[in-house]
Every structure is written in structure tokens, then in C-alpha cells.
Amino acid sequence: MRAHSGTARRRTALAAGIALTLLATAPTAHALNERPRQPHGSLVLVGGGLKDDNKQVYGEIIKRAGGPAARIGVITAASVPESQDPHAGDPDLCGNSACNGAHYAELFERHGAADAQWIPLDTDHVANADSDAVVAQVNSMTGFFFGGGDQYRYLTTLLHGDRHTDSKVLAAIRAKLAHGAVVSGSSAGAQIASGPDMVSGGESYEGLRDGSAPGYYEDPARLAHIPEGGFGFLRSGLVDTHTGAYGREGRALRLAADTGHDRVYALDENTALVVDDPGTHREHLTVLGPHGVAVLDLRGARTHTSAAGWTLRGARYTYLTDHDRYDTRTWAARPAPGKRPLNPTSTAPVPTGTDVFHSSANPDGTPYAFRTTARALASTRAQDTANATTFESGPRFDVTFGKTGGFSAWTGDGTTAQTLIGMRIGITPG
């Protein structure tokens, strides 16, 4: 949920095209599987940390928006506005909505879009969300990108705050999506695609210890959610971002359990979850990028709270990597062509991790600790379960990983565990 400040800034034509007339031509790009375009669009959701040189993800967004004819509307209302940016006048340091909008617009054009424009929306310009001129600009676009920052600002600008009703601009984007446009976003721009109970903040340890609460809080460690959700573009599971890098698997599991959801899409950085046919019985997902997307399955999970703390048993962890696919209706994962089942040959034991959720309180912690333990277990013949603990104590939580009951691991090189399907997960207080 951190804004992308960047160093290369373009300030010209930030609001160009405000008065452009509606273009009636829908995008014609084919989806990843090269099927003809359906009469509804797609989502490309990135778990934050989208690198400027990620040709794979930028290229996918542009392809789905019409390829060389793509016109991308960039929305960065999750960033602070210029009035709150002490570096607003410095193109090398500024991190406000206008700077970030110009930066992303430049990137999309550099990666091959015909045109990319900042849609002038932020907390300094809330009225623009119901401007007919801005709606006309939106209607001239074939795709959209929502930048990072704080997803609550998207509620403020595009959902009329506590009223939680579509502004004219959001209604126009929703209509464009229904008629074939691509809607993409990174970090907060991916979170805001969520349906009910969108996460609004929190850390894993505090979430496991204290549980979740509805609302939005100044304490960044408090696990919180917005019951009404975000834009509701993706409703088949909760969405979380920066998962492995920030160790958010714990908070995702606790929030899902507290709010009665049985699935979470936990996105890693610089990696996209591509959603075709969102909201339909044909909805399916594809992963693109160097890391992956975890699907947390709580259908068989059971929770209990005692004097010792909160317990979770029976959850499942599936970790999808580049070009893996997933059918949301059947809950079935399909590893990418070229990947094959891993036959573990190592007999090395899996070391017990001591900071499974990469605590910000641990100066020696490393990111992706949860995934590291899961993959190490998949790669050894020495044991069927492994354990890792939280860095914090009082209580300390123990996470158990198990590869029994239908678990499988997949590899592209014959030796390294990449894709994991159906690993059992339990959390108990110590």
C-alpha cells in the first residue's frame, strides 16, 4: 500500500483529454489463452512493488487494452495529493497523486501503449469523481490502472466515503469493465478491487493475537477491514498484497476466518493475478511474474480461541507461480505447461523458522519466510511436517506445515519446488 514515487516524472498533459468524446470501439486484444474477447473484461492485479521494467505485466495490461491502440487511464487517488506532499515541487522526490500519475502514464507509453493519461482524481479533487468531463475522459480509455498508496482514499474519492455508492467515474469504469476493458492495479490499486471485508491495515502477529475489527485505524499494526468492501470487481475471495515480502499470510488467514470467507488471494510483489471473466461462472485466474500468488483455502478450517490464544486447523495453502492457472468455480489449480510433479530427493531436515511472518520488529528477518519453509518441506523426503514460529512471543504462535492428504509440488527444472498445491496449515499459540 505504499505509493510509487519514481524518479522520472512527466508533468505535461496531466489532464489532457478531459473533454474527449466517447470512443465506441471496445478493445480487441485476446486473453492469455487466446480465446476471443468475451462481452466483459478482465483484471490484472499486482501485489505491489511493480518494477518499471516488468515488461511481462505491463505488456499484458496493454495487450488486453488493445495492444498498440491501447489507451490507459491512470488513477492514483490512493496517493497523497499535492497539497500534502512537502516535495511537490521537486520532480525527483515528489510522491503525490499527480507525480505518480505522470510517472505511470510515461511507463505505459514506454511499454507500448498508444496513449496514457492521468485521470485527475485525488483527495484535493473529490468533486472530479462526479464530473461529466472526467467521465468523458474515462469513456475514451480502453484500460485502467490504479496505483498504490492507501486504498481508503479510493473509498473517499470514488465511493463517496461512508455512503459507499458509485461516483459517476466509478460507474463509468464499471461499465467499461463489463464491456471488455481491462482494469489493473498494484498494491492499494489491487486491494480496492475487493468485495466485502476489504483489508484496511494490520500486521500478522497482532492480527493473530488480537483478531480483526471493522473500520480504519491510525495504528498500522491493527488488523482491520471495511465490511462494505472496495469496488467489488473480484468477489470470489479476499485479496491481500505484499504478502510474502511483508509476511502477511497470518493476517490474511485471521481476517478470512473472522469474517467468514473461505478463500484468500494473497499476492506477492512484482507479480500479477490475471482474472478472466470476473464475477461469472467462467472466472479463472492466471499468474504472471517472478514470484507468485497464494490461494488460502479455509473450507475445511476450524478455529478456536482459548485463554492461551487463537488456534487455526485444517487450512490449505496453494502457491501458484508463473503461468499457472486456477479455476475459481472448481477450486482446481493447473500448473503451467512444462512443469511436472516434483520427486523430492533431498533427505535434509527442514530447519524450524523463527520469524515465519517476517516481523518488522526483527532487524535480521528475511522476506518470504512462510514460502521458504513450505518449499523446503516440499523438497525433502525426510519429513511430512515442518514448523515455524512467530518472532514475537506472548503468546508465540507456532505454524505447522503438512504435505499429507492430496498435497503435490511441481517443478520446472526437476529439482526446485515452485508450485505447491494443497499444503496443510495450522496455527497454534505457544
One Martini backbone bead per residue (centre of mass of N, CA, C, O) as a GRO file, in nm:
protein
  430
    1MET     BB    1   0.052   0.066   0.012
    2ARG     BB    2   0.271   0.210  -0.150
    3ALA     BB    3   0.387   0.459  -0.308
    4HIS     BB    4   0.502   0.558  -0.627
    5SER     BB    5   0.757   0.779  -0.707
    6GLY     BB    6   1.010   0.792  -0.848
    7THR     BB    7   1.209   0.990  -1.100
    8ALA     BB    8   1.040   0.997  -1.352
    9ARG     BB    9   0.874   1.293  -1.475
   10ARG     BB   10   0.550   1.396  -1.597
   11ARG     BB   11   0.371   1.719  -1.641
   12THR     BB   12   0.247   1.690  -1.906
   13ALA     BB   13  -0.077   1.635  -1.969
   14LEU     BB   14  -0.240   1.530  -1.710
   15ALA     BB   15  -0.544   1.635  -1.832
   16ALA     BB   16  -0.564   1.518  -2.094
   17GLY     BB   17  -0.876   1.465  -2.243
   18ILE     BB   18  -1.131   1.554  -2.078
   19ALA     BB   19  -1.312   1.626  -2.359
   20LEU     BB   20  -1.340   1.363  -2.468
   21THR     BB   21  -1.495   1.148  -2.657
   22LEU     BB   22  -1.663   0.873  -2.704
   23LEU     BB   23  -1.553   0.548  -2.749
   24ALA     BB   24  -1.698   0.261  -2.912
   25THR     BB   25  -1.441   0.092  -2.907
   26ALA     BB   26  -1.350  -0.205  -2.820
   27PRO     BB   27  -1.136  -0.415  -2.722
   28THR     BB   28  -0.934  -0.681  -2.914
   29ALA     BB   29  -0.783  -0.838  -2.727
   30HIS     BB   30  -0.653  -1.122  -2.620
   31ALA     BB   31  -0.620  -1.350  -2.410
   32LEU     BB   32  -0.397  -1.564  -2.286
   33ASN     BB   33  -0.568  -1.810  -2.434
   34GLU     BB   34  -0.683  -1.677  -2.716
   35ARG     BB   35  -0.958  -1.602  -2.680
   36PRO     BB   36  -1.218  -1.448  -2.744
   37ARG     BB   37  -1.376  -1.182  -2.653
   38GLN     BB   38  -1.571  -1.111  -2.408
   39PRO     BB   39  -1.854  -0.923  -2.270
   40HIS     BB   40  -1.599  -0.890  -2.074
   41GLY     BB   41  -1.345  -0.835  -1.877
   42SER     BB   42  -1.040  -0.766  -1.690
   43LEU     BB   43  -0.783  -0.849  -1.451
   44VAL     BB   44  -0.477  -0.682  -1.310
   45LEU     BB   45  -0.315  -0.792  -1.015
   46VAL     BB   46  -0.081  -0.640  -0.797
   47GLY     BB   47   0.135  -0.690  -0.504
   48GLY     BB   48   0.330  -0.481  -0.565
   49GLY     BB   49   0.634  -0.368  -0.662
   50LEU     BB   50   0.631  -0.252  -0.950
   51LYS     BB   51   0.839  -0.263  -1.201
   52ASP     BB   52   0.941  -0.074  -1.466
   53ASP     BB   53   1.064  -0.355  -1.624
   54ASN     BB   54   0.781  -0.515  -1.643
   55LYS     BB   55   0.689  -0.643  -1.935
   56GLN     BB   56   0.482  -0.861  -1.872
   57VAL     BB   57   0.267  -0.685  -1.725
   58TYR     BB   58   0.242  -0.438  -1.902
   59GLY     BB   59   0.187  -0.603  -2.160
   60GLU     BB   60  -0.080  -0.731  -2.066
   61ILE     BB   61  -0.242  -0.476  -2.028
   62ILE     BB   62  -0.206  -0.366  -2.316
   63LYS     BB   63  -0.321  -0.604  -2.472
   64ARG     BB   64  -0.610  -0.585  -2.329
   65ALA     BB   65  -0.637  -0.269  -2.442
   66GLY     BB   66  -0.517  -0.306  -2.768
   67GLY     BB   67  -0.227  -0.255  -2.773
   68PRO     BB   68  -0.121  -0.011  -2.983
   69ALA     BB   69  -0.426   0.120  -2.906
   70ALA     BB   70  -0.387   0.180  -2.621
   71ARG     BB   71  -0.582   0.336  -2.347
   72ILE     BB   72  -0.466   0.469  -2.037
   73GLY     BB   73  -0.605   0.505  -1.722
   74VAL     BB   74  -0.475   0.692  -1.448
   75ILE     BB   75  -0.509   0.608  -1.095
   76THR     BB   76  -0.390   0.802  -0.783
   77ALA     BB   77  -0.584   0.847  -0.518
   78ALA     BB   78  -0.402   0.689  -0.295
   79SER     BB   79  -0.244   0.930  -0.291
   80VAL     BB   80  -0.118   1.203  -0.213
   81PRO     BB   81  -0.160   1.517  -0.247
   82GLU     BB   82  -0.001   1.804  -0.321
   83SER     BB   83  -0.080   1.952  -0.044
   84GLN     BB   84   0.086   1.694   0.120
   85ASP     BB   85   0.358   1.749  -0.041
   86PRO     BB   86   0.679   1.860   0.032
   87HIS     BB   87   0.782   1.764  -0.285
   88ALA     BB   88   0.606   1.881  -0.524
   89GLY     BB   89   0.848   2.061  -0.674
   90ASP     BB   90   1.007   1.775  -0.701
   91PRO     BB   91   1.062   1.540  -0.952
   92ASP     BB   92   1.258   1.344  -0.763
   93LEU     BB   93   1.053   1.335  -0.482
   94CYS     BB   94   0.780   1.310  -0.556
   95GLY     BB   95   0.448   1.136  -0.424
   96ASN     BB   96   0.203   1.220  -0.567
   97SER     BB   97  -0.061   1.186  -0.771
   98ALA     BB   98   0.053   1.344  -1.014
   99CYS     BB   99   0.332   1.216  -1.026
  100ASN     BB  100   0.237   0.921  -1.044
  101GLY     BB  101   0.066   0.956  -1.296
  102ALA     BB  102   0.297   1.043  -1.484
  103HIS     BB  103   0.474   0.797  -1.445
  104TYR     BB  104   0.276   0.578  -1.549
  105ALA     BB  105   0.216   0.703  -1.822
  106GLU     BB  106   0.505   0.679  -1.924
  107LEU     BB  107   0.533   0.371  -1.895
  108PHE     BB  108   0.306   0.282  -2.085
  109GLU     BB  109   0.432   0.417  -2.335
  110ARG     BB  110   0.704   0.270  -2.321
  111HIS     BB  111   0.545  -0.024  -2.345
  112GLY     BB  112   0.313   0.062  -2.599
  113ALA     BB  113   0.114   0.270  -2.563
  114ALA     BB  114  -0.058   0.517  -2.724
  115ASP     BB  115  -0.198   0.606  -2.443
  116ALA     BB  116  -0.157   0.805  -2.133
  117GLN     BB  117  -0.363   0.912  -1.848
  118TRP     BB  118  -0.445   1.121  -1.609
  119ILE     BB  119  -0.686   1.101  -1.361
  120PRO     BB  120  -0.815   1.382  -1.183
  121LEU     BB  121  -0.777   1.219  -0.878
  122ASP     BB  122  -0.832   1.324  -0.537
  123THR     BB  123  -0.853   1.477  -0.222
  124ASP     BB  124  -0.851   1.761  -0.387
  125HIS     BB  125  -1.062   1.612  -0.627
  126VAL     BB  126  -1.352   1.484  -0.563
  127ALA     BB  127  -1.551   1.617  -0.771
  128ASN     BB  128  -1.438   1.463  -1.028
  129ALA     BB  129  -1.606   1.194  -0.981
  130ASP     BB  130  -1.875   1.384  -1.097
  131SER     BB  131  -1.757   1.453  -1.377
  132ASP     BB  132  -1.830   1.469  -1.708
  133ALA     BB  133  -1.544   1.516  -1.819
  134VAL     BB  134  -1.414   1.270  -1.679
  135VAL     BB  135  -1.602   1.060  -1.798
  136ALA     BB  136  -1.510   1.112  -2.089
  137GLN     BB  137  -1.224   1.021  -2.044
  138VAL     BB  138  -1.287   0.735  -1.953
  139ASN     BB  139  -1.450   0.657  -2.221
  140SER     BB  140  -1.168   0.679  -2.396
  141MET     BB  141  -1.083   0.420  -2.267
  142THR     BB  142  -0.937   0.066  -2.255
  143GLY     BB  143  -0.790   0.120  -1.974
  144PHE     BB  144  -0.678   0.056  -1.624
  145PHE     BB  145  -0.487   0.219  -1.350
  146PHE     BB  146  -0.413   0.149  -1.006
  147GLY     BB  147  -0.250   0.282  -0.761
  148GLY     BB  148  -0.081   0.333  -0.484
  149GLY     BB  149  -0.120   0.340  -0.108
  150ASP     BB  150  -0.447   0.417   0.006
  151GLN     BB  151  -0.751   0.264  -0.023
  152TYR     BB  152  -0.930   0.471   0.132
  153ARG     BB  153  -0.910   0.697  -0.087
  154TYR     BB  154  -1.096   0.550  -0.287
  155LEU     BB  155  -1.347   0.574  -0.118
  156THR     BB  156  -1.351   0.884  -0.099
  157THR     BB  157  -1.349   0.944  -0.421
  158LEU     BB  158  -1.542   0.688  -0.556
  159LEU     BB  159  -1.757   0.615  -0.285
  160HIS     BB  160  -1.847   0.850  -0.094
  161GLY     BB  161  -1.746   0.701   0.135
  162ASP     BB  162  -1.983   0.607   0.362
  163ARG     BB  163  -2.193   0.560   0.131
  164HIS     BB  164  -2.098   0.355  -0.086
  165THR     BB  165  -2.113   0.494  -0.380
  166ASP     BB  166  -2.116   0.549  -0.700
  167SER     BB  167  -1.959   0.726  -0.898
  168LYS     BB  168  -1.942   0.827  -1.216
  169VAL     BB  169  -1.662   0.712  -1.271
  170LEU     BB  170  -1.703   0.428  -1.157
  171ALA     BB  171  -1.943   0.356  -1.335
  172ALA     BB  172  -1.781   0.379  -1.599
  173ILE     BB  173  -1.570   0.160  -1.532
  174ARG     BB  174  -1.771  -0.068  -1.488
  175ALA     BB  175  -1.882  -0.059  -1.779
  176LYS     BB  176  -1.615  -0.111  -1.925
  177LEU     BB  177  -1.562  -0.386  -1.802
  178ALA     BB  178  -1.830  -0.522  -1.907
  179HIS     BB  179  -1.719  -0.436  -2.224
  180GLY     BB  180  -1.375  -0.523  -2.210
  181ALA     BB  181  -1.204  -0.399  -2.016
  182VAL     BB  182  -0.915  -0.324  -1.834
  183VAL     BB  183  -0.834  -0.377  -1.484
  184SER     BB  184  -0.576  -0.232  -1.292
  185GLY     BB  185  -0.330  -0.297  -1.018
  186SER     BB  186  -0.137  -0.179  -0.726
  187SER     BB  187  -0.183  -0.272  -0.428
  188ALA     BB  188  -0.423  -0.066  -0.357
  189GLY     BB  189  -0.519  -0.119  -0.661
  190ALA     BB  190  -0.592  -0.420  -0.578
  191GLN     BB  191  -0.755  -0.408  -0.315
  192ILE     BB  192  -1.003  -0.237  -0.435
  193ALA     BB  193  -1.129  -0.496  -0.587
  194SER     BB  194  -1.277  -0.580  -0.356
  195GLY     BB  195  -1.497  -0.698  -0.159
  196PRO     BB  196  -1.594  -0.783   0.117
  197ASP     BB  197  -1.363  -0.716   0.366
  198MET     BB  198  -1.149  -0.515   0.322
  199VAL     BB  199  -0.845  -0.447   0.380
  200SER     BB  200  -0.695  -0.165   0.602
  201GLY     BB  201  -0.494  -0.329   0.795
  202GLY     BB  202  -0.201  -0.484   0.928
  203GLU     BB  203  -0.061  -0.753   1.116
  204SER     BB  204  -0.001  -1.072   1.188
  205TYR     BB  205   0.049  -1.091   1.491
  206GLU     BB  206  -0.175  -0.898   1.590
  207GLY     BB  207  -0.400  -1.055   1.451
  208LEU     BB  208  -0.365  -1.326   1.603
  209ARG     BB  209  -0.391  -1.201   1.891
  210ASP     BB  210  -0.659  -0.982   1.842
  211GLY     BB  211  -0.775  -0.962   1.579
  212SER     BB  212  -1.043  -0.818   1.416
  213ALA     BB  213  -1.171  -0.499   1.273
  214PRO     BB  214  -1.380  -0.267   1.193
  215GLY     BB  215  -1.226  -0.031   0.979
  216TYR     BB  216  -1.008   0.259   1.045
  217TYR     BB  217  -0.661   0.293   1.148
  218GLU     BB  218  -0.371   0.439   1.268
  219ASP     BB  219  -0.284   0.163   1.346
  220PRO     BB  220  -0.091  -0.045   1.142
  221ALA     BB  221  -0.120  -0.325   1.321
  222ARG     BB  222  -0.421  -0.326   1.296
  223LEU     BB  223  -0.665  -0.542   1.218
  224ALA     BB  224  -0.856  -0.442   0.929
  225HIS     BB  225  -1.193  -0.366   0.791
  226ILE     BB  226  -1.427  -0.331   0.518
  227PRO     BB  227  -1.735  -0.451   0.495
  228GLU     BB  228  -1.821  -0.323   0.207
  229GLY     BB  229  -1.560  -0.271   0.068
  230GLY     BB  230  -1.490  -0.214  -0.248
  231PHE     BB  231  -1.559  -0.247  -0.586
  232GLY     BB  232  -1.618  -0.565  -0.656
  233PHE     BB  233  -1.459  -0.719  -0.893
  234LEU     BB  234  -1.358  -0.933  -0.662
  235ARG     BB  235  -1.552  -1.211  -0.492
  236SER     BB  236  -1.407  -1.511  -0.457
  237GLY     BB  237  -1.206  -1.339  -0.266
  238LEU     BB  238  -0.981  -1.230  -0.089
  239VAL     BB  239  -0.740  -0.954  -0.071
  240ASP     BB  240  -0.380  -0.948  -0.084
  241THR     BB  241  -0.062  -0.780  -0.025
  242HIS     BB  242   0.270  -0.816   0.013
  243THR     BB  243   0.294  -1.095   0.143
  244GLY     BB  244   0.589  -1.213   0.161
  245ALA     BB  245   0.748  -0.947   0.219
  246TYR     BB  246   0.542  -0.890   0.491
  247GLY     BB  247   0.403  -1.140   0.621
  248ARG     BB  248   0.057  -1.185   0.553
  249GLU     BB  249  -0.065  -1.470   0.605
  250GLY     BB  250  -0.180  -1.435   0.891
  251ARG     BB  251  -0.383  -1.203   0.837
  252ALA     BB  252  -0.542  -1.349   0.616
  253LEU     BB  253  -0.644  -1.587   0.787
  254ARG     BB  254  -0.782  -1.425   1.013
  255LEU     BB  255  -0.977  -1.255   0.844
  256ALA     BB  256  -1.127  -1.485   0.708
  257ALA     BB  257  -1.226  -1.623   0.967
  258ASP     BB  258  -1.375  -1.375   1.096
  259THR     BB  259  -1.559  -1.319   0.810
  260GLY     BB  260  -1.631  -1.600   0.647
  261HIS     BB  261  -1.402  -1.680   0.457
  262ASP     BB  262  -1.266  -1.941   0.217
  263ARG     BB  263  -1.083  -1.717   0.053
  264VAL     BB  264  -0.746  -1.623  -0.060
  265TYR     BB  265  -0.561  -1.368  -0.235
  266ALA     BB  266  -0.203  -1.376  -0.216
  267LEU     BB  267   0.006  -1.125  -0.318
  268ASP     BB  268   0.293  -1.069  -0.478
  269GLU     BB  269   0.550  -0.904  -0.583
  270ASN     BB  270   0.575  -0.828  -0.919
  271THR     BB  271   0.287  -0.979  -0.943
  272ALA     BB  272   0.018  -1.130  -1.127
  273LEU     BB  273  -0.340  -1.138  -1.126
  274VAL     BB  274  -0.535  -1.290  -1.367
  275VAL     BB  275  -0.879  -1.205  -1.457
  276ASP     BB  276  -1.120  -1.392  -1.605
  277ASP     BB  277  -1.442  -1.344  -1.596
  278PRO     BB  278  -1.546  -1.169  -1.373
  279GLY     BB  279  -1.825  -1.288  -1.188
  280THR     BB  280  -1.835  -1.569  -1.322
  281HIS     BB  281  -1.849  -1.910  -1.404
  282ARG     BB  282  -1.563  -1.851  -1.580
  283GLU     BB  283  -1.372  -1.787  -1.371
  284HIS     BB  284  -1.015  -1.718  -1.409
  285LEU     BB  285  -0.665  -1.776  -1.335
  286THR     BB  286  -0.343  -1.601  -1.371
  287VAL     BB  287   0.007  -1.612  -1.344
  288LEU     BB  288   0.247  -1.329  -1.336
  289GLY     BB  289   0.587  -1.376  -1.261
  290PRO     BB  290   0.854  -1.415  -1.019
  291HIS     BB  291   0.652  -1.518  -0.818
  292GLY     BB  292   0.329  -1.514  -0.653
  293VAL     BB  293   0.017  -1.689  -0.555
  294ALA     BB  294  -0.185  -1.730  -0.285
  295VAL     BB  295  -0.415  -1.990  -0.188
  296LEU     BB  296  -0.648  -1.970   0.069
  297ASP     BB  297  -0.804  -2.253   0.229
  298LEU     BB  298  -1.110  -2.263   0.454
  299ARG     BB  299  -1.323  -2.496   0.428
  300GLY     BB  300  -1.171  -2.694   0.665
  301ALA     BB  301  -1.162  -2.490   0.884
  302ARG     BB  302  -1.067  -2.439   1.234
  303THR     BB  303  -1.158  -2.252   1.527
  304HIS     BB  304  -0.998  -2.127   1.841
  305THR     BB  305  -1.054  -1.975   2.168
  306SER     BB  306  -0.835  -1.921   2.435
  307ALA     BB  307  -0.629  -1.838   2.686
  308ALA     BB  308  -0.378  -1.883   2.490
  309GLY     BB  309  -0.547  -1.848   2.212
  310TRP     BB  310  -0.533  -1.878   1.870
  311THR     BB  311  -0.680  -2.131   1.648
  312LEU     BB  312  -0.573  -2.320   1.352
  313ARG     BB  313  -0.733  -2.568   1.137
  314GLY     BB  314  -0.732  -2.696   0.800
  315ALA     BB  315  -0.574  -2.541   0.612
  316ARG     BB  316  -0.481  -2.423   0.278
  317TYR     BB  317  -0.183  -2.418   0.056
  318THR     BB  318  -0.145  -2.235  -0.249
  319TYR     BB  319   0.126  -2.197  -0.493
  320LEU     BB  320   0.148  -1.978  -0.760
  321THR     BB  321   0.302  -1.954  -1.076
  322ASP     BB  322   0.408  -1.900  -1.369
  323HIS     BB  323   0.121  -1.979  -1.566
  324ASP     BB  324  -0.068  -2.055  -1.374
  325ARG     BB  325  -0.389  -2.200  -1.296
  326TYR     BB  326  -0.739  -2.106  -1.189
  327ASP     BB  327  -1.051  -2.234  -1.073
  328THR     BB  328  -1.302  -2.092  -0.888
  329ARG     BB  329  -1.531  -2.308  -0.904
  330THR     BB  330  -1.336  -2.580  -0.852
  331TRP     BB  331  -1.049  -2.522  -0.710
  332ALA     BB  332  -0.845  -2.562  -0.953
  333ALA     BB  333  -0.516  -2.640  -1.022
  334ARG     BB  334  -0.285  -2.548  -1.306
  335PRO     BB  335  -0.006  -2.611  -1.415
  336ALA     BB  336   0.219  -2.526  -1.619
  337PRO     BB  337   0.355  -2.578  -1.894
  338GLY     BB  338   0.648  -2.780  -1.807
  339LYS     BB  339   0.545  -2.878  -1.551
  340ARG     BB  340   0.628  -3.110  -1.284
  341PRO     BB  341   0.643  -3.337  -1.070
  342LEU     BB  342   0.796  -3.365  -0.765
  343ASN     BB  343   1.094  -3.555  -0.677
  344PRO     BB  344   1.218  -3.595  -0.389
  345THR     BB  345   1.580  -3.622  -0.276
  346SER     BB  346   1.601  -3.502  -0.015
  347THR     BB  347   1.722  -3.551   0.347
  348ALA     BB  348   1.682  -3.285   0.464
  349PRO     BB  349   1.600  -3.098   0.711
  350VAL     BB  350   1.377  -2.868   0.838
  351PRO     BB  351   1.406  -2.577   0.955
  352THR     BB  352   1.315  -2.381   1.218
  353GLY     BB  353   1.137  -2.113   1.213
  354THR     BB  354   1.153  -1.764   1.376
  355ASP     BB  355   0.997  -1.576   1.124
  356VAL     BB  356   0.726  -1.636   0.943
  357PHE     BB  357   0.618  -1.302   0.928
  358HIS     BB  358   0.825  -1.084   0.904
  359SER     BB  359   0.910  -0.891   1.129
  360SER     BB  360   0.960  -0.552   1.206
  361ALA     BB  361   1.119  -0.630   1.486
  362ASN     BB  362   1.330  -0.782   1.292
  363PRO     BB  363   1.646  -0.706   1.173
  364ASP     BB  364   1.700  -1.027   1.059
  365GLY     BB  365   1.487  -1.055   0.866
  366THR     BB  366   1.303  -1.235   0.606
  367PRO     BB  367   1.155  -1.274   0.333
  368TYR     BB  368   0.953  -1.541   0.251
  369ALA     BB  369   0.933  -1.752   0.495
  370PHE     BB  370   0.683  -1.921   0.446
  371ARG     BB  371   0.763  -2.025   0.163
  372THR     BB  372   1.034  -2.152   0.243
  373THR     BB  373   0.921  -2.376   0.424
  374ALA     BB  374   0.729  -2.505   0.219
  375ARG     BB  375   0.949  -2.576   0.005
  376ALA     BB  376   1.133  -2.744   0.186
  377LEU     BB  377   0.924  -2.965   0.243
  378ALA     BB  378   0.873  -3.044  -0.058
  379SER     BB  379   1.202  -3.123  -0.102
  380THR     BB  380   1.163  -3.355   0.114
  381ARG     BB  381   1.188  -3.699   0.261
  382ALA     BB  382   1.221  -3.664   0.583
  383GLN     BB  383   0.930  -3.513   0.592
  384ASP     BB  384   0.572  -3.407   0.649
  385THR     BB  385   0.662  -3.186   0.859
  386ALA     BB  386   0.663  -2.837   0.969
  387ASN     BB  387   0.816  -2.555   1.151
  388ALA     BB  388   0.708  -2.226   1.271
  389THR     BB  389   0.761  -1.902   1.412
  390THR     BB  390   0.725  -1.633   1.581
  391PHE     BB  391   0.903  -1.371   1.698
  392GLU     BB  392   0.693  -1.327   1.884
  393SER     BB  393   0.562  -1.306   2.217
  394GLY     BB  394   0.264  -1.328   2.398
  395PRO     BB  395   0.223  -1.515   2.216
  396ARG     BB  396   0.354  -1.777   2.052
  397PHE     BB  397   0.340  -1.885   1.719
  398ASP     BB  398   0.260  -2.193   1.557
  399VAL     BB  399   0.354  -2.331   1.241
  400THR     BB  400   0.205  -2.587   1.042
  401PHE     BB  401   0.334  -2.809   0.796
  402GLY     BB  402   0.161  -3.019   0.543
  403LYS     BB  403   0.194  -3.320   0.302
  404THR     BB  404  -0.094  -3.428   0.324
  405GLY     BB  405  -0.372  -3.496   0.153
  406GLY     BB  406  -0.303  -3.414  -0.175
  407PHE     BB  407  -0.029  -3.318  -0.208
  408SER     BB  408   0.165  -3.098  -0.437
  409ALA     BB  409   0.459  -3.065  -0.643
  410TRP     BB  410   0.624  -2.830  -0.871
  411THR     BB  411   0.843  -2.828  -1.167
  412GLY     BB  412   1.089  -2.696  -1.411
  413ASP     BB  413   1.394  -2.836  -1.324
  414GLY     BB  414   1.354  -3.107  -1.120
  415THR     BB  415   1.439  -2.970  -0.811
  416THR     BB  416   1.244  -2.723  -0.775
  417ALA     BB  417   1.013  -2.579  -0.583
  418GLN     BB  418   0.726  -2.396  -0.692
  419THR     BB  419   0.457  -2.542  -0.695
  420LEU     BB  420   0.179  -2.550  -0.462
  421ILE     BB  421  -0.065  -2.807  -0.350
  422GLY     BB  422  -0.237  -2.847  -0.054
  423MET     BB  423  -0.115  -2.741   0.204
  424ARG     BB  424  -0.106  -2.772   0.533
  425ILE     BB  425  -0.246  -2.550   0.797
  426GLY     BB  426  -0.132  -2.444   1.125
  427ILE     BB  427  -0.234  -2.259   1.432
  428THR     BB  428  -0.061  -2.208   1.748
  429PRO     BB  429  -0.029  -2.140   2.071
  430GLY     BB  430   0.257  -2.112   2.316
   0.00000   0.00000   0.00000
